Amino acid sequence: MANSNICQSCGSVTFKSDVSSTSNKKGLTYVILGWLFFAISLVFMPLLFGVGAVFMGIMTFCERSQFHGAILTFFAATGLILGTLFSFMVSGTFFI
């Protein structure tokens, strides 16, 4: 029995933690929302969605993957700036 909680050699009770399956799924919501907010911030309400994307990038950096979080934060900040400039050029205001 490979999945039992009893040691095969001494018979004592062992406690296994299933870290591999939880570490892969931890923080996936931050990644999905971060990229979604980034895409939305380019065309609609860049201040709101851009800041949200930057926050999700930081949370991805802390919770899931530092490399992916850094990339997401960079693109989110770039999208925040580009979306704000595009909004100002089209409508003359920073809020739309």
HURAGI-V35086 format. One record per run of one state. SS is the DSSP state (H for helix, E for strand, C for the rest). FROM is the first residue (numbers start at 0). LEN is the number of residues. Records with the same first field share a line. If there is no record, write none. Layout:
SS = FROM-LEN ; FROM-LEN
//
This chain:
C = 0-5 ; 6-6 ; 13-5 ; 25-2 ; 41-4 ; 63-2 ; 91-5
E = 5-1 ; 12-1
H = 18-7 ; 27-14 ; 45-18 ; 65-26
//
